[in-house]
Amino acid sequence: MISGMWHLRGLAILVLACTATLARAEPVAITFDDLPLNGELAPGMTRAGIVRDVLAVLKAAQVPTTFGFVNAARFEGSADGAQALRLWVDGGQRVGNHTYAHGDLVGESAEEFMADVRRDEPVLELLDPAHDWHWLRYPYLHEGNTHAKRHAVRAALAVRGYRIAQTTLDYEDYLWNSPYARCLARHDERAIASLRAGYLAIAAQYLDADRQLAQLLYGHEVSHVLLLHLGAFSSAILPDLLQLLHAKGFTLVTLEQAQRDPVYATDPDGVEPESGTLLEQWIAVRKLPVPPAPAKPYRELETLCK
Ligand SMILES: [Zn+2]
């Protein structure tokens, strides 16, 4: 009898332990915007080299397939850019549409925006003849500043077979790409060390803050999608970032897996010109008080190593 009770107690502890583990293991998909390149390059750096280095990190850490959202205008006339994109897909990564010229739906009509979407498609078709590229990441995460525009674009995307690649975790990682390229060019190790520390501090704070938005909205965690930008700093910081995600209890999944969470089938239908992540859009629509976000070092990054 006693041993039976102990057995039951042991089972209860095991169940509790598993529940705690499950509660901490939050799925997150990694996505990269602005392929083949965001920001500046350091002398001697190439777009293809950046992709090669990022692929090596992803492979070493066994990261599930990631998405790269392409602006074809970014590599027109650049053999290096074209090679970078070829390496990306040959390395097992996916591509999606980020519009041809990174247009902003706030300043464009629905028709102009969709023309920019269509203009990006031939390149995606060449890169992924299996047609699995029908995912759109809105540039600037702007989904339109009027209902008419927002609805027209969503309807046109649905007709063309697109899914919207949402995000829930965003700390404007692109801010670090160009400063890193500049500091690398100067061989300024001290500045690079401060860039790393600053990046990881902001990433840690925003990962927490963005998760709190999910708690605020739903009372529980959701599957997340992390927005990154492929640039000079990517491969240098990615190992540390992966470690941070792991330490914070995230488990890496693909975009499809993350977006199976029912929150991705919802549409906040907001018209805030500066719309942000899916969670930020819902917070705005529900007029919930936005928890204070940590300040980002915009000015320091802009002037560093100049
Ligand atoms: Zn972008």
py3Dmol code that shows the C-alpha trace and the ligand (Angstrom):
import py3Dmol

protein = """\
ATOM      1  CA  MET A   1       0.000   0.000   0.000  1.00  0.00           C
ATOM      2  CA  ILE A   2       2.680   2.398   1.042  1.00  0.00           C
ATOM      3  CA  SER A   3       4.752   1.524  -1.962  1.00  0.00           C
ATOM      4  CA  GLY A   4       1.614   2.067  -4.088  1.00  0.00           C
ATOM      5  CA  MET A   5       1.137   5.541  -2.598  1.00  0.00           C
ATOM      6  CA  TRP A   6       4.771   6.334  -3.218  1.00  0.00           C
ATOM      7  CA  HIS A   7       4.305   5.125  -6.737  1.00  0.00           C
ATOM      8  CA  LEU A   8       1.318   7.447  -7.207  1.00  0.00           C
ATOM      9  CA  ARG A   9       3.181  10.331  -5.621  1.00  0.00           C
ATOM     10  CA  GLY A  10       6.130   9.691  -7.872  1.00  0.00           C
ATOM     11  CA  LEU A  11       3.822   9.691 -10.871  1.00  0.00           C
ATOM     12  CA  ALA A  12       2.240  12.959  -9.760  1.00  0.00           C
ATOM     13  CA  ILE A  13       5.661  14.563  -9.429  1.00  0.00           C
ATOM     14  CA  LEU A  14       6.603  13.243 -12.854  1.00  0.00           C
ATOM     15  CA  VAL A  15       3.397  14.641 -14.386  1.00  0.00           C
ATOM     16  CA  LEU A  16       3.997  18.017 -12.719  1.00  0.00           C
ATOM     17  CA  ALA A  17       7.593  18.036 -13.930  1.00  0.00           C
ATOM     18  CA  CYS A  18       6.484  17.223 -17.490  1.00  0.00           C
ATOM     19  CA  THR A  19       3.794  19.921 -17.384  1.00  0.00           C
ATOM     20  CA  ALA A  20       6.368  22.445 -16.205  1.00  0.00           C
ATOM     21  CA  THR A  21       8.712  21.398 -19.006  1.00  0.00           C
ATOM     22  CA  LEU A  22       5.939  21.622 -21.594  1.00  0.00           C
ATOM     23  CA  ALA A  23       4.896  25.029 -20.307  1.00  0.00           C
ATOM     24  CA  ARG A  24       8.453  26.269 -20.776  1.00  0.00           C
ATOM     25  CA  ALA A  25       9.069  24.727 -24.186  1.00  0.00           C
ATOM     26  CA  GLU A  26       7.547  27.356 -26.423  1.00  0.00           C
ATOM     27  CA  PRO A  27       7.808  26.740 -30.137  1.00  0.00           C
ATOM     28  CA  VAL A  28       9.481  29.423 -32.222  1.00  0.00           C
ATOM     29  CA  ALA A  29      10.134  29.590 -35.954  1.00  0.00           C
ATOM     30  CA  ILE A  30      13.090  31.596 -37.235  1.00  0.00           C
ATOM     31  CA  THR A  31      12.576  33.761 -40.305  1.00  0.00           C
ATOM     32  CA  PHE A  32      14.886  36.150 -42.146  1.00  0.00           C
ATOM     33  CA  ASP A  33      13.743  39.191 -44.112  1.00  0.00           C
ATOM     34  CA  ASP A  34      15.365  41.305 -46.838  1.00  0.00           C
ATOM     35  CA  LEU A  35      17.225  38.552 -48.718  1.00  0.00           C
ATOM     36  CA  PRO A  36      19.743  38.570 -50.173  1.00  0.00           C
ATOM     37  CA  LEU A  37      21.010  41.370 -47.940  1.00  0.00           C
ATOM     38  CA  ASN A  38      19.958  43.823 -45.277  1.00  0.00           C
ATOM     39  CA  GLY A  39      22.318  46.692 -44.507  1.00  0.00           C
ATOM     40  CA  GLU A  40      25.937  47.335 -45.440  1.00  0.00           C
ATOM     41  CA  LEU A  41      28.757  44.927 -46.220  1.00  0.00           C
ATOM     42  CA  ALA A  42      32.255  45.139 -44.745  1.00  0.00           C
ATOM     43  CA  PRO A  43      35.170  45.172 -47.236  1.00  0.00           C
ATOM     44  CA  GLY A  44      35.830  41.629 -48.429  1.00  0.00           C
ATOM     45  CA  MET A  45      32.403  40.431 -47.331  1.00  0.00           C
ATOM     46  CA  THR A  46      30.006  39.025 -49.915  1.00  0.00           C
ATOM     47  CA  ARG A  47      26.297  38.247 -49.861  1.00  0.00           C
ATOM     48  CA  ALA A  48      27.103  34.657 -50.805  1.00  0.00           C
ATOM     49  CA  GLY A  49      29.644  34.484 -47.979  1.00  0.00           C
ATOM     50  CA  ILE A  50      27.046  35.694 -45.463  1.00  0.00           C
ATOM     51  CA  VAL A  51      24.598  33.013 -46.602  1.00  0.00           C
ATOM     52  CA  ARG A  52      27.310  30.345 -46.459  1.00  0.00           C
ATOM     53  CA  ASP A  53      28.217  31.345 -42.884  1.00  0.00           C
ATOM     54  CA  VAL A  54      24.586  31.491 -41.734  1.00  0.00           C
ATOM     55  CA  LEU A  55      23.866  28.089 -43.288  1.00  0.00           C
ATOM     56  CA  ALA A  56      26.827  26.619 -41.392  1.00  0.00           C
ATOM     57  CA  VAL A  57      25.435  27.945 -38.080  1.00  0.00           C
ATOM     58  CA  LEU A  58      21.913  26.698 -38.834  1.00  0.00           C
ATOM     59  CA  LYS A  59      23.242  23.282 -39.806  1.00  0.00           C
ATOM     60  CA  ALA A  60      25.547  22.942 -36.788  1.00  0.00           C
ATOM     61  CA  ALA A  61      22.673  23.790 -34.433  1.00  0.00           C
ATOM     62  CA  GLN A  62      20.234  21.544 -36.360  1.00  0.00           C
ATOM     63  CA  VAL A  63      17.783  24.412 -36.746  1.00  0.00           C
ATOM     64  CA  PRO A  64      14.603  23.306 -38.564  1.00  0.00           C
ATOM     65  CA  THR A  65      14.204  24.787 -42.047  1.00  0.00           C
ATOM     66  CA  THR A  66      13.920  28.562 -41.923  1.00  0.00           C
ATOM     67  CA  PHE A  67      12.311  31.010 -44.330  1.00  0.00           C
ATOM     68  CA  GLY A  68      14.056  33.837 -46.138  1.00  0.00           C
ATOM     69  CA  PHE A  69      11.820  36.557 -47.547  1.00  0.00           C
ATOM     70  CA  VAL A  70      13.181  37.931 -50.792  1.00  0.00           C
ATOM     71  CA  ASN A  71      13.158  41.404 -52.339  1.00  0.00           C
ATOM     72  CA  ALA A  72      14.253  40.669 -55.907  1.00  0.00           C
ATOM     73  CA  ALA A  73      15.156  44.351 -56.426  1.00  0.00           C
ATOM     74  CA  ARG A  74      17.945  43.918 -53.868  1.00  0.00           C
ATOM     75  CA  PHE A  75      20.014  41.684 -56.135  1.00  0.00           C
ATOM     76  CA  GLU A  76      19.178  42.925 -59.634  1.00  0.00           C
ATOM     77  CA  GLY A  77      22.461  43.135 -61.511  1.00  0.00           C
ATOM     78  CA  SER A  78      24.336  41.460 -58.664  1.00  0.00           C
ATOM     79  CA  ALA A  79      25.830  38.065 -59.457  1.00  0.00           C
ATOM     80  CA  ASP A  80      26.828  37.835 -55.811  1.00  0.00           C
ATOM     81  CA  GLY A  81      23.223  38.389 -54.714  1.00  0.00           C
ATOM     82  CA  ALA A  82      21.940  35.784 -57.163  1.00  0.00           C
ATOM     83  CA  GLN A  83      24.536  33.293 -55.935  1.00  0.00           C
ATOM     84  CA  ALA A  84      23.549  34.029 -52.342  1.00  0.00           C
ATOM     85  CA  LEU A  85      19.923  33.150 -53.048  1.00  0.00           C
ATOM     86  CA  ARG A  86      20.891  29.981 -54.918  1.00  0.00           C
ATOM     87  CA  LEU A  87      23.068  28.907 -51.981  1.00  0.00           C
ATOM     88  CA  TRP A  88      20.181  29.632 -49.604  1.00  0.00           C
ATOM     89  CA  VAL A  89      17.781  27.227 -51.304  1.00  0.00           C
ATOM     90  CA  ASP A  90      20.482  24.668 -52.121  1.00  0.00           C
ATOM     91  CA  GLY A  91      21.273  24.757 -48.395  1.00  0.00           C
ATOM     92  CA  GLY A  92      17.747  23.524 -47.691  1.00  0.00           C
ATOM     93  CA  GLN A  93      16.170  26.847 -46.675  1.00  0.00           C
ATOM     94  CA  ARG A  94      12.859  28.185 -47.968  1.00  0.00           C
ATOM     95  CA  VAL A  95      12.026  31.410 -49.754  1.00  0.00           C
ATOM     96  CA  GLY A  96       8.960  33.611 -49.543  1.00  0.00           C
ATOM     97  CA  ASN A  97       7.764  36.934 -50.969  1.00  0.00           C
ATOM     98  CA  HIS A  98       8.715  40.222 -49.302  1.00  0.00           C
ATOM     99  CA  THR A  99       7.669  42.194 -52.416  1.00  0.00           C
ATOM    100  CA  TYR A 100      10.018  43.146 -55.243  1.00  0.00           C
ATOM    101  CA  ALA A 101      11.015  46.592 -53.996  1.00  0.00           C
ATOM    102  CA  HIS A 102      10.110  46.466 -50.283  1.00  0.00           C
ATOM    103  CA  GLY A 103       7.099  48.727 -50.834  1.00  0.00           C
ATOM    104  CA  ASP A 104       5.163  50.205 -47.940  1.00  0.00           C
ATOM    105  CA  LEU A 105       1.434  49.511 -48.102  1.00  0.00           C
ATOM    106  CA  VAL A 106       0.768  52.641 -46.055  1.00  0.00           C
ATOM    107  CA  GLY A 107       2.028  54.847 -48.906  1.00  0.00           C
ATOM    108  CA  GLU A 108       0.772  52.680 -51.787  1.00  0.00           C
ATOM    109  CA  SER A 109      -2.577  51.627 -53.183  1.00  0.00           C
ATOM    110  CA  ALA A 110      -3.622  47.965 -52.948  1.00  0.00           C
ATOM    111  CA  GLU A 111      -3.043  47.685 -56.709  1.00  0.00           C
ATOM    112  CA  GLU A 112       0.462  49.128 -56.506  1.00  0.00           C
ATOM    113  CA  PHE A 113       1.306  46.841 -53.607  1.00  0.00           C
ATOM    114  CA  MET A 114       0.042  43.740 -55.415  1.00  0.00           C
ATOM    115  CA  ALA A 115       2.012  44.708 -58.523  1.00  0.00           C
ATOM    116  CA  ASP A 116       5.120  44.741 -56.293  1.00  0.00           C
ATOM    117  CA  VAL A 117       4.143  41.304 -54.932  1.00  0.00           C
ATOM    118  CA  ARG A 118       3.722  39.881 -58.458  1.00  0.00           C
ATOM    119  CA  ARG A 119       7.019  41.371 -59.639  1.00  0.00           C
ATOM    120  CA  ASP A 120       8.854  39.342 -56.990  1.00  0.00           C
ATOM    121  CA  GLU A 121       7.315  36.043 -58.103  1.00  0.00           C
ATOM    122  CA  PRO A 122       9.449  35.031 -61.146  1.00  0.00           C
ATOM    123  CA  VAL A 123      12.574  34.894 -58.979  1.00  0.00           C
ATOM    124  CA  LEU A 124      10.794  32.849 -56.308  1.00  0.00           C
ATOM    125  CA  GLU A 125       9.543  30.466 -58.984  1.00  0.00           C
ATOM    126  CA  LEU A 126      13.092  29.998 -60.275  1.00  0.00           C
ATOM    127  CA  LEU A 127      14.410  29.381 -56.777  1.00  0.00           C
ATOM    128  CA  ASP A 128      11.603  27.048 -55.747  1.00  0.00           C
ATOM    129  CA  PRO A 129       9.958  25.361 -58.737  1.00  0.00           C
ATOM    130  CA  ALA A 130       7.860  23.276 -56.318  1.00  0.00           C
ATOM    131  CA  HIS A 131       5.743  26.438 -55.793  1.00  0.00           C
ATOM    132  CA  ASP A 132       6.050  26.403 -52.020  1.00  0.00           C
ATOM    133  CA  TRP A 133       7.006  30.074 -51.956  1.00  0.00           C
ATOM    134  CA  HIS A 134       3.476  31.433 -51.526  1.00  0.00           C
ATOM    135  CA  TRP A 135       4.105  33.099 -48.199  1.00  0.00           C
ATOM    136  CA  LEU A 136       4.101  36.886 -47.886  1.00  0.00           C
ATOM    137  CA  ARG A 137       5.917  38.861 -45.242  1.00  0.00           C
ATOM    138  CA  TYR A 138       4.597  42.423 -45.375  1.00  0.00           C
ATOM    139  CA  PRO A 139       7.488  44.931 -45.606  1.00  0.00           C
ATOM    140  CA  TYR A 140       7.707  46.934 -42.360  1.00  0.00           C
ATOM    141  CA  LEU A 141       4.914  44.591 -41.132  1.00  0.00           C
ATOM    142  CA  HIS A 142       2.518  47.214 -42.529  1.00  0.00           C
ATOM    143  CA  GLU A 143      -0.762  45.577 -43.466  1.00  0.00           C
ATOM    144  CA  GLY A 144      -2.527  48.737 -44.619  1.00  0.00           C
ATOM    145  CA  ASN A 145      -3.846  51.918 -43.056  1.00  0.00           C
ATOM    146  CA  THR A 146      -7.442  51.619 -44.291  1.00  0.00           C
ATOM    147  CA  HIS A 147      -9.842  48.712 -44.118  1.00  0.00           C
ATOM    148  CA  ALA A 148     -10.465  48.919 -47.865  1.00  0.00           C
ATOM    149  CA  LYS A 149      -6.754  48.540 -48.621  1.00  0.00           C
ATOM    150  CA  ARG A 150      -6.162  45.867 -46.035  1.00  0.00           C
ATOM    151  CA  HIS A 151      -9.108  43.788 -47.240  1.00  0.00           C
ATOM    152  CA  ALA A 152      -8.268  44.252 -50.943  1.00  0.00           C
ATOM    153  CA  VAL A 153      -4.689  43.050 -50.444  1.00  0.00           C
ATOM    154  CA  ARG A 154      -5.710  40.118 -48.264  1.00  0.00           C
ATOM    155  CA  ALA A 155      -8.305  39.035 -50.850  1.00  0.00           C
ATOM    156  CA  ALA A 156      -5.811  39.368 -53.727  1.00  0.00           C
ATOM    157  CA  LEU A 157      -3.187  37.391 -51.790  1.00  0.00           C
ATOM    158  CA  ALA A 158      -5.693  34.615 -51.067  1.00  0.00           C
ATOM    159  CA  VAL A 159      -6.579  34.386 -54.772  1.00  0.00           C
ATOM    160  CA  ARG A 160      -2.884  33.927 -55.583  1.00  0.00           C
ATOM    161  CA  GLY A 161      -2.587  31.198 -52.950  1.00  0.00           C
ATOM    162  CA  TYR A 162      -0.578  33.149 -50.380  1.00  0.00           C
ATOM    163  CA  ARG A 163      -0.433  32.727 -46.661  1.00  0.00           C
ATOM    164  CA  ILE A 164       0.653  35.663 -44.528  1.00  0.00           C
ATOM    165  CA  ALA A 165       3.914  35.021 -42.729  1.00  0.00           C
ATOM    166  CA  GLN A 166       3.197  36.666 -39.392  1.00  0.00           C
ATOM    167  CA  THR A 167       5.624  37.516 -36.635  1.00  0.00           C
ATOM    168  CA  THR A 168       5.247  37.679 -32.867  1.00  0.00           C
ATOM    169  CA  LEU A 169       8.842  38.341 -31.780  1.00  0.00           C
ATOM    170  CA  ASP A 170      10.620  41.410 -33.136  1.00  0.00           C
ATOM    171  CA  TYR A 171      13.359  43.585 -31.695  1.00  0.00           C
ATOM    172  CA  GLU A 172      14.526  45.289 -34.908  1.00  0.00           C
ATOM    173  CA  ASP A 173      17.628  43.104 -35.153  1.00  0.00           C
ATOM    174  CA  TYR A 174      18.507  44.822 -38.467  1.00  0.00           C
ATOM    175  CA  LEU A 175      19.713  47.855 -36.504  1.00  0.00           C
ATOM    176  CA  TRP A 176      22.933  45.969 -35.735  1.00  0.00           C
ATOM    177  CA  ASN A 177      23.837  44.843 -39.289  1.00  0.00           C
ATOM    178  CA  SER A 178      25.419  48.009 -40.699  1.00  0.00           C
ATOM    179  CA  PRO A 179      27.206  49.087 -37.468  1.00  0.00           C
ATOM    180  CA  TYR A 180      28.781  45.614 -37.327  1.00  0.00           C
ATOM    181  CA  ALA A 181      30.001  45.919 -40.932  1.00  0.00           C
ATOM    182  CA  ARG A 182      31.512  49.339 -40.129  1.00  0.00           C
ATOM    183  CA  CYS A 183      33.184  48.189 -36.897  1.00  0.00           C
ATOM    184  CA  LEU A 184      34.545  45.086 -38.633  1.00  0.00           C
ATOM    185  CA  ALA A 185      36.047  47.277 -41.359  1.00  0.00           C
ATOM    186  CA  ARG A 186      37.843  49.241 -38.613  1.00  0.00           C
ATOM    187  CA  HIS A 187      38.889  46.088 -36.748  1.00  0.00           C
ATOM    188  CA  ASP A 188      37.363  47.694 -33.669  1.00  0.00           C
ATOM    189  CA  GLU A 189      37.108  44.663 -31.385  1.00  0.00           C
ATOM    190  CA  ARG A 190      35.918  46.712 -28.436  1.00  0.00           C
ATOM    191  CA  ALA A 191      33.030  48.189 -30.395  1.00  0.00           C
ATOM    192  CA  ILE A 192      32.126  44.729 -31.725  1.00  0.00           C
ATOM    193  CA  ALA A 193      32.068  43.333 -28.185  1.00  0.00           C
ATOM    194  CA  SER A 194      29.720  46.132 -27.132  1.00  0.00           C
ATOM    195  CA  LEU A 195      27.526  45.474 -30.189  1.00  0.00           C
ATOM    196  CA  ARG A 196      27.214  41.824 -29.207  1.00  0.00           C
ATOM    197  CA  ALA A 197      26.384  42.615 -25.596  1.00  0.00           C
ATOM    198  CA  GLY A 198      23.896  45.315 -26.585  1.00  0.00           C
ATOM    199  CA  TYR A 199      22.177  43.074 -29.126  1.00  0.00           C
ATOM    200  CA  LEU A 200      21.790  40.178 -26.719  1.00  0.00           C
ATOM    201  CA  ALA A 201      20.502  42.421 -23.924  1.00  0.00           C
ATOM    202  CA  ILE A 202      17.817  43.929 -26.171  1.00  0.00           C
ATOM    203  CA  ALA A 203      16.940  40.518 -27.649  1.00  0.00           C
ATOM    204  CA  ALA A 204      16.524  39.037 -24.152  1.00  0.00           C
ATOM    205  CA  GLN A 205      14.321  41.902 -22.965  1.00  0.00           C
ATOM    206  CA  TYR A 206      12.131  41.930 -26.068  1.00  0.00           C
ATOM    207  CA  LEU A 207      11.707  38.151 -26.149  1.00  0.00           C
ATOM    208  CA  ASP A 208      10.330  38.444 -22.613  1.00  0.00           C
ATOM    209  CA  ALA A 209       8.223  41.516 -23.390  1.00  0.00           C
ATOM    210  CA  ASP A 210       6.713  39.956 -26.535  1.00  0.00           C
ATOM    211  CA  ARG A 211       5.853  36.785 -24.643  1.00  0.00           C
ATOM    212  CA  GLN A 212       4.102  38.935 -22.058  1.00  0.00           C
ATOM    213  CA  LEU A 213       1.913  40.318 -24.870  1.00  0.00           C
ATOM    214  CA  ALA A 214       0.720  36.761 -25.585  1.00  0.00           C
ATOM    215  CA  GLN A 215      -0.019  36.264 -21.882  1.00  0.00           C
ATOM    216  CA  LEU A 216      -1.884  39.557 -21.779  1.00  0.00           C
ATOM    217  CA  LEU A 217      -3.985  38.680 -24.832  1.00  0.00           C
ATOM    218  CA  TYR A 218      -4.636  34.996 -24.336  1.00  0.00           C
ATOM    219  CA  GLY A 219      -3.586  34.156 -20.792  1.00  0.00           C
ATOM    220  CA  HIS A 220      -1.201  31.559 -22.182  1.00  0.00           C
ATOM    221  CA  GLU A 221       1.772  31.223 -24.464  1.00  0.00           C
ATOM    222  CA  VAL A 222       1.478  30.844 -28.227  1.00  0.00           C
ATOM    223  CA  SER A 223       3.743  29.419 -30.905  1.00  0.00           C
ATOM    224  CA  HIS A 224       6.030  32.235 -31.920  1.00  0.00           C
ATOM    225  CA  VAL A 225       7.612  33.490 -35.128  1.00  0.00           C
ATOM    226  CA  LEU A 226      10.856  35.425 -34.752  1.00  0.00           C
ATOM    227  CA  LEU A 227      11.662  38.163 -37.245  1.00  0.00           C
ATOM    228  CA  LEU A 228      15.332  38.495 -38.171  1.00  0.00           C
ATOM    229  CA  HIS A 229      17.059  40.173 -41.132  1.00  0.00           C
ATOM    230  CA  LEU A 230      19.864  38.549 -43.080  1.00  0.00           C
ATOM    231  CA  GLY A 231      22.914  40.808 -42.980  1.00  0.00           C
ATOM    232  CA  ALA A 232      26.537  41.305 -41.999  1.00  0.00           C
ATOM    233  CA  PHE A 233      25.955  40.525 -38.308  1.00  0.00           C
ATOM    234  CA  SER A 234      23.765  37.440 -38.798  1.00  0.00           C
ATOM    235  CA  SER A 235      26.275  34.598 -38.674  1.00  0.00           C
ATOM    236  CA  ALA A 236      28.370  36.329 -35.982  1.00  0.00           C
ATOM    237  CA  ILE A 237      25.492  36.703 -33.532  1.00  0.00           C
ATOM    238  CA  LEU A 238      23.328  33.702 -34.469  1.00  0.00           C
ATOM    239  CA  PRO A 239      25.100  31.129 -32.258  1.00  0.00           C
ATOM    240  CA  ASP A 240      24.618  33.390 -29.206  1.00  0.00           C
ATOM    241  CA  LEU A 241      21.016  34.095 -30.168  1.00  0.00           C
ATOM    242  CA  LEU A 242      20.257  30.366 -30.530  1.00  0.00           C
ATOM    243  CA  GLN A 243      21.743  29.824 -27.092  1.00  0.00           C
ATOM    244  CA  LEU A 244      19.585  32.621 -25.692  1.00  0.00           C
ATOM    245  CA  LEU A 245      16.444  31.106 -27.230  1.00  0.00           C
ATOM    246  CA  HIS A 246      17.347  27.762 -25.738  1.00  0.00           C
ATOM    247  CA  ALA A 247      18.015  29.300 -22.313  1.00  0.00           C
ATOM    248  CA  LYS A 248      14.627  30.997 -22.433  1.00  0.00           C
ATOM    249  CA  GLY A 249      12.918  27.668 -23.050  1.00  0.00           C
ATOM    250  CA  PHE A 250      12.110  27.994 -26.738  1.00  0.00           C
ATOM    251  CA  THR A 251      12.128  24.997 -29.036  1.00  0.00           C
ATOM    252  CA  LEU A 252      12.772  25.608 -32.705  1.00  0.00           C
ATOM    253  CA  VAL A 253      10.115  24.664 -35.255  1.00  0.00           C
ATOM    254  CA  THR A 254       9.324  25.492 -38.875  1.00  0.00           C
ATOM    255  CA  LEU A 255       7.086  28.396 -39.885  1.00  0.00           C
ATOM    256  CA  GLU A 256       4.322  25.984 -40.918  1.00  0.00           C
ATOM    257  CA  GLN A 257       4.465  24.290 -37.535  1.00  0.00           C
ATOM    258  CA  ALA A 258       4.376  27.598 -35.646  1.00  0.00           C
ATOM    259  CA  GLN A 259       1.488  28.940 -37.706  1.00  0.00           C
ATOM    260  CA  ARG A 260      -0.653  25.899 -36.900  1.00  0.00           C
ATOM    261  CA  ASP A 261      -1.367  27.707 -33.644  1.00  0.00           C
ATOM    262  CA  PRO A 262      -4.973  29.019 -33.919  1.00  0.00           C
ATOM    263  CA  VAL A 263      -3.850  32.617 -33.234  1.00  0.00           C
ATOM    264  CA  TYR A 264      -2.455  32.708 -36.784  1.00  0.00           C
ATOM    265  CA  ALA A 265      -5.914  32.139 -38.234  1.00  0.00           C
ATOM    266  CA  THR A 266      -7.082  35.370 -36.607  1.00  0.00           C
ATOM    267  CA  ASP A 267      -7.080  38.798 -38.239  1.00  0.00           C
ATOM    268  CA  PRO A 268      -6.899  41.826 -35.954  1.00  0.00           C
ATOM    269  CA  ASP A 269      -8.213  43.901 -38.895  1.00  0.00           C
ATOM    270  CA  GLY A 270      -6.625  47.032 -37.504  1.00  0.00           C
ATOM    271  CA  VAL A 271      -5.687  50.115 -39.508  1.00  0.00           C
ATOM    272  CA  GLU A 272      -2.837  51.491 -37.421  1.00  0.00           C
ATOM    273  CA  PRO A 273      -0.328  52.947 -39.935  1.00  0.00           C
ATOM    274  CA  GLU A 274       2.566  51.636 -37.837  1.00  0.00           C
ATOM    275  CA  SER A 275       1.143  48.151 -37.411  1.00  0.00           C
ATOM    276  CA  GLY A 276       3.606  45.718 -35.910  1.00  0.00           C
ATOM    277  CA  THR A 277       3.638  42.041 -35.048  1.00  0.00           C
ATOM    278  CA  LEU A 278       0.419  40.045 -34.874  1.00  0.00           C
ATOM    279  CA  LEU A 279       0.410  40.412 -31.079  1.00  0.00           C
ATOM    280  CA  GLU A 280       1.070  44.159 -31.248  1.00  0.00           C
ATOM    281  CA  GLN A 281      -1.789  44.531 -33.735  1.00  0.00           C
ATOM    282  CA  TRP A 282      -4.181  42.720 -31.407  1.00  0.00           C
ATOM    283  CA  ILE A 283      -3.051  44.818 -28.436  1.00  0.00           C
ATOM    284  CA  ALA A 284      -3.755  47.989 -30.464  1.00  0.00           C
ATOM    285  CA  VAL A 285      -7.154  46.784 -31.700  1.00  0.00           C
ATOM    286  CA  ARG A 286      -8.249  45.762 -28.218  1.00  0.00           C
ATOM    287  CA  LYS A 287      -6.899  49.056 -26.880  1.00  0.00           C
ATOM    288  CA  LEU A 288      -5.013  47.237 -24.164  1.00  0.00           C
ATOM    289  CA  PRO A 289      -2.336  49.227 -22.364  1.00  0.00           C
ATOM    290  CA  VAL A 290       1.012  48.467 -23.999  1.00  0.00           C
ATOM    291  CA  PRO A 291       3.532  47.323 -21.397  1.00  0.00           C
ATOM    292  CA  PRO A 292       6.578  49.636 -21.416  1.00  0.00           C
ATOM    293  CA  ALA A 293       9.188  48.352 -23.873  1.00  0.00           C
ATOM    294  CA  PRO A 294      12.915  48.706 -23.229  1.00  0.00           C
ATOM    295  CA  ALA A 295      14.568  51.587 -25.110  1.00  0.00           C
ATOM    296  CA  LYS A 296      16.713  50.592 -28.091  1.00  0.00           C
ATOM    297  CA  PRO A 297      20.076  52.290 -28.687  1.00  0.00           C
ATOM    298  CA  TYR A 298      19.067  53.831 -32.050  1.00  0.00           C
ATOM    299  CA  ARG A 299      21.422  56.813 -31.877  1.00  0.00           C
ATOM    300  CA  GLU A 300      24.424  54.885 -30.607  1.00  0.00           C
ATOM    301  CA  LEU A 301      24.047  52.275 -33.343  1.00  0.00           C
ATOM    302  CA  GLU A 302      23.658  54.901 -36.010  1.00  0.00           C
ATOM    303  CA  THR A 303      26.870  56.681 -35.083  1.00  0.00           C
ATOM    304  CA  LEU A 304      29.009  53.723 -33.961  1.00  0.00           C
ATOM    305  CA  CYS A 305      32.237  53.228 -35.971  1.00  0.00           C
ATOM    306  CA  LYS A 306      31.442  56.144 -38.290  1.00  0.00           C
TER     307      LYS A 306
END
"""
ligand_1 = """\
1
ZN
Zn 11.985 43.993 -44.833
"""
view = py3Dmol.view(width=600, height=400)
view.addModel(protein, "pdb")
view.setStyle({"model": 0}, {"cartoon": {"style": "trace"}})
view.addModel(ligand_1, "xyz")
view.setStyle({"model": 1}, {"stick": {}})
view.zoomTo()
view.show()
